[in-house]
Amino acid sequence: VSGLAERVLEGCPVSGGRLIRWLEDGDPRGIEALRVVYPQTGKSHLIGLTGAPGAGKSTLVDAFIAELRRRGHRVGVIAVDPSSPFSGGAILGDRVRMQRHATDDGVFIRSMATRGRMGGLARASFEATLVLDAMGYDVILVETVGVGQDEIEVVELAHTTVVVSVPGLGDDIQAIKAGILEVGDVFVLNKSDRPGADDAERHLRMMLHLRPAAEGAWMPPLIRTVASREEGVAELASACAAHRQHLLEQGRLERVAADRNEHFFRELVRDRALEEVLAAAAASRRFDDLLAAVRARRIDPYSARDALLAAVGPHATDARGERGAEG
Amino acid sequence: VSGLAERVLEGCPVSGGRLIRWLEDGDPRGIEALRVVYPQTGKSHLIGLTGAPGAGKSTLVDAFIAELRRRGHRVGVIAVDPSSPFSGGAILGDRVRMQRHATDDGVFIRSMATRGRMGGLARASFEATLVLDAMGYDVILVETVGVGQDEIEVVELAHTTVVVSVPGLGDDIQAIKAGILEVGDVFVLNKSDRPGADDAERHLRMMLHLRPAAEGAWMPPLIRTVASREEGVAELASACAAHRQHLLEQGRLERVAADRNEHFFRELVRDRALEEVLAAAAASRRFDDLLAAVRARRIDPYSARDALLAAVGPHATDARGERGAEG
């Protein structure tokens, strides 16, 4: 483990990939290695990209990588895919577009899928950003497909959030955009050579003006791009750099990073608290009884929860004695 | 509370609405009332509708309601909206389309937004389906906008899942569809009068043929609709009824319902376990110290979690003594 951690810190892509896989698989060596490299993290600029499906995010990320490389940055990319609950695997094939960067050792691209249920996505991508950070990438792009709560969680892990829109999508999409409008630091209108781009830009600017803005607050720029021709991508890179600079000058970069750490810590506590409760419950066989009763509707789920946690939760009055008696 | 529960069981929409609001707000009276009505639930047919944004789900739901009414069913609708993390509110305006049913007392429509973080959406919609179930609606439609993990969770709460697609969306959307392809029981190609509908149908049928199918398994039908003209909606209603009948005949409806109860029970245990751990931690002030260390990167989040749970988790060896000493 310590050998692997050392190679990750040297930027070895094979070791980085293995560590991410361990973390995804819940292999305990993953956390062990991550603890070793953790003190060396915190240096990368984390940029989250999100937006409606069909906005051309993969093409944009591809062009963005090229631009960041021209500026001399080493770039890590985490592409978060919606996963199939059956196969558990990533399903998007269009990552191939980014493969032109595969031979560039200044670029590391990793596709991730949600394996578990709740929190799987946010946790896995947080851990992957730590690995890429430890590997020494200056900029880490986290791209998510979709518009749900998961995606908002993922972008909340970033220092700078880029919201990608596109002209001519339906009302649904316009409405959804409003949901992530408030978390965006930089807005991109991609495919801006399409009909309706001026209308879409006007609409977006209007919505941005409705955002509550405090004194000295960052004014999110709106950038028109045509990612397939790499148009506007230099402006995008500059806007992200300017946002980071703004956070630094306001002393806010540290707070954003601290919030990110706190958020992740709370997730870890939540997950482990459940595991411990379930482990304690399994030892007393009470969980199986309650579960059977819940499944058969002999008890409502709220009462079953209360009964379980009264027996084995952190406030249990006789948890150890009872487990001893039944064990 | 017992008066409200009684009126909910009588189908009073004002009381049902109030109970859902209590549940959303975390008002303890909500759970209390839900416990009272719980034994009367389990009778409704729960139908989840999901699919890519722009697929016209709201219009489809509107036409679906009309068809179910023609068949004499009482219909409850839960429209789950992606919510703004800032305002906490629902943001979709196009529910107004369904307002023509507002004066029909056989129809109850409720818009919901995700309030909390993790699990907020799934929990709130599960609880709302229980309320509508208790109110005596024969069919409950749960409509979600989006394509993320949240949406998959919501449709997993349904007996019958309808996946709505549409011709002519981009590659991204086609790929995302694959993620929910495996959870669909009935597939709808809406706006099927559009160019490209035949291609989209062929593509969908091909993907459906790739699904692993066991002997005697349900073969998901693909139904072409033009929701704005109510075309194909009778076929949709029949397909959903046929799916329920199939589950009944195979003895699987009970298992689906039991899975649903188990899933919800586990969510409740998880949430409460975290609350209890955090409450115990707050009492010992250890949480604040660890949180400050995590925020300042003086400790990695994994070690902080372990330290916290060693002190106050269900396996804590000296939790009560320590809390007593510091409290």
Interface residues (C-beta under 8 A of the other chain):
Chain A: I31 L34 R35 Y38 P39 G42 A52 P53 G54 A55 G56 K57 S58 D81 P82 S83 S84 P85 F86 S87 I91 L92 G93 D94 T114 R117 M118 G119 G120 L121 V145 G146 V147 G148 Q149 D150 E151 I152 E153 E156 L169 G170 D171 D172 I173 A175 I176 A178 G179 L181 E182 V183 A257 A258 D259 N261 E262 F264 F265 E267 L268 V269 R270 R272 A273 L274 E276 V277 L278 A279 A280 L290 L291 V294 R295 A296 R297 D300 P301 Y302 S303 A304 R305 L308 L309 V312 G313 P314 H315 A316 A319
Chain B: I31 L34 R35 Y38 P39 G42 A52 P53 G54 A55 G56 K57 S58 P82 S83 S84 P85 F86 S87 I91 L92 G93 D94 T114 R117 M118 G119 G120 L121 V145 G146 V147 G148 Q149 D150 E151 I152 E153 E156 L169 G170 D171 D172 I173 A175 I176 A178 G179 L181 E182 V183 A257 A258 D259 N261 E262 F264 F265 E267 L268 V269 R270 R272 A273 L274 E276 V277 L278 A279 A280 L290 L291 V294 R295 A296 R297 D300 P301 Y302 S303 A304 R305 D306 L308 L309 V312 G313 P314 H315 A316 A319
